[in-house]
Amino acid sequence: MADLPDGNVYVRLSLMQPKFGQDAQVSNILNELVNFYAQQPGYIRGFTLTSPARDNQIGRLTFWDSEHDAENTANTQHVLSLRAELLRLVEAGSHLERSFVAEETAASPV
């Protein structure tokens, strides 16, 4: 992870439920998004997520230097286009987007 001066990281979490038969397509788009993010300023690290539960929920988790960096990337035409495609492939109302500031604690491993 990048060495941040204040120990804080901006985190984005997206979770969604693919429509029946769309799991692979949704997963491919999430991977494409994370791969695109990795080339953007302020990006630290990202993951695609799959649920071991039967709810079939999938998503992505990304870490950024700042909210500004995450917002700039989220508003690129490429990301907006992929997110529009995602909305067609997931169950209505299942797409959850959350943002956090993660503060490093003394107990965090280096």
C-alpha positions as CSV (number, residue, x, y, z in Angstrom):
1,M,0.0,0.0,0.0
2,A,1.1,3.6,-0.6
3,D,2.7,5.4,2.4
4,L,0.1,8.0,3.4
5,P,1.2,11.0,5.5
6,D,-1.8,11.0,7.8
7,G,-2.4,7.2,7.8
8,N,-5.9,7.6,6.3
9,V,-7.3,6.0,3.2
10,Y,-10.4,6.7,1.2
11,V,-12.4,3.5,0.6
12,R,-15.2,2.7,-1.8
13,L,-17.4,-0.4,-1.6
14,S,-19.9,-1.5,-4.2
15,L,-22.1,-4.5,-3.8
16,M,-24.7,-5.8,-6.2
17,Q,-26.9,-8.9,-7.2
18,P,-26.5,-10.0,-10.8
19,K,-29.6,-10.9,-12.7
20,F,-30.0,-14.6,-13.4
21,G,-27.3,-15.8,-15.8
22,Q,-25.3,-12.5,-15.7
23,D,-22.8,-13.4,-13.0
24,A,-19.8,-13.8,-15.4
25,Q,-20.6,-10.6,-17.3
26,V,-21.0,-8.5,-14.1
27,S,-17.8,-10.0,-12.7
28,N,-15.9,-9.2,-15.9
29,I,-17.1,-5.5,-15.7
30,L,-16.0,-5.3,-12.1
31,N,-12.6,-6.6,-13.0
32,E,-12.3,-4.2,-15.9
33,L,-13.2,-1.3,-13.5
34,V,-10.6,-2.3,-11.0
35,N,-8.0,-2.7,-13.7
36,F,-8.8,0.7,-15.0
37,Y,-8.7,2.2,-11.5
38,A,-5.2,0.8,-11.1
39,Q,-3.9,3.1,-13.8
40,Q,-5.4,6.3,-12.2
41,P,-3.9,8.9,-9.9
42,G,-4.4,8.3,-6.2
43,Y,-5.4,4.6,-6.6
44,I,-3.8,2.4,-3.9
45,R,-5.4,-1.1,-4.3
46,G,-8.6,-2.8,-5.3
47,F,-10.4,-6.1,-5.0
48,T,-13.4,-7.8,-6.6
49,L,-15.6,-9.5,-4.2
50,T,-17.8,-12.6,-4.3
51,S,-20.0,-13.8,-1.5
52,P,-19.7,-17.3,-0.1
53,A,-23.3,-17.1,0.9
54,R,-26.1,-18.2,-1.4
55,D,-27.2,-14.6,-2.0
56,N,-24.9,-14.5,-5.1
57,Q,-23.8,-10.9,-4.2
58,I,-20.7,-9.6,-5.8
59,G,-18.8,-6.3,-5.7
60,R,-15.6,-4.3,-5.6
61,L,-13.6,-2.7,-2.9
62,T,-11.1,0.1,-3.7
63,F,-8.6,2.2,-1.7
64,W,-7.6,5.7,-2.7
65,D,-5.3,8.5,-1.5
66,S,-8.3,10.8,-1.4
67,E,-12.0,11.3,-2.1
68,H,-10.9,13.7,-4.9
69,D,-8.9,11.0,-6.7
70,A,-11.8,8.5,-6.4
71,E,-14.3,11.1,-7.7
72,N,-12.2,12.2,-10.6
73,T,-11.8,8.5,-11.7
74,A,-15.5,7.8,-11.1
75,N,-16.5,10.6,-13.4
76,T,-14.4,9.5,-16.4
77,Q,-16.4,8.6,-19.5
78,H,-15.0,5.0,-19.3
79,V,-16.2,4.4,-15.8
80,L,-19.6,6.0,-16.3
81,S,-20.1,3.8,-19.4
82,L,-19.2,0.6,-17.5
83,R,-21.4,1.5,-14.5
84,A,-24.3,2.1,-16.9
85,E,-23.8,-1.3,-18.3
86,L,-23.7,-2.8,-14.8
87,L,-27.0,-1.3,-13.9
88,R,-28.6,-3.2,-16.8
89,L,-27.1,-6.5,-15.6
90,V,-28.0,-6.4,-11.9
91,E,-31.2,-6.7,-10.0
92,A,-33.1,-3.4,-9.6
93,G,-32.3,-1.8,-6.3
94,S,-29.5,-4.2,-5.4
95,H,-26.6,-1.9,-6.3
96,L,-25.2,-0.5,-3.1
97,E,-22.4,2.1,-3.1
98,R,-20.7,3.2,0.1
99,S,-17.6,5.4,0.9
100,F,-15.5,5.5,4.0
101,V,-12.4,7.1,5.4
102,A,-10.3,4.3,7.0
103,E,-8.1,5.5,9.8
104,E,-5.0,3.5,10.5
105,T,-4.8,2.2,14.1
106,A,-1.8,1.5,16.2
107,A,-2.7,-2.2,16.0
108,S,-2.6,-2.3,12.2
109,P,0.3,-4.3,10.7
110,V,2.9,-2.4,8.8
